[in-house]
Amino acid sequence: MNRVNLYIKESYAELMTKVSWPTWDELTNSAIVVAVAALIMALLVFGMDKSASVILGIFYSIKA
């Protein structure tokens, strides 16, 4: 139990002294970048899904 308490104390000390926390502006800018990247990826996947659907629809509608 002593080792667990030591670990918690050292982790807390490291988080308070050695970790550089982002400012609010940096945090909002990063969130905007992530949101835009996620939107672009979603649109890309949507486009690939729709094009695959159209191509397979044409392929399956051809009667041999």
Buried (B, 14 or more C-beta within 10 A) or exposed (E): EEEEEEEEEEEEEEEEEEEEEEEEEEEEEEEEEEEEEEEEEEEEEEEEEEEEEEEEEEEEEEEE
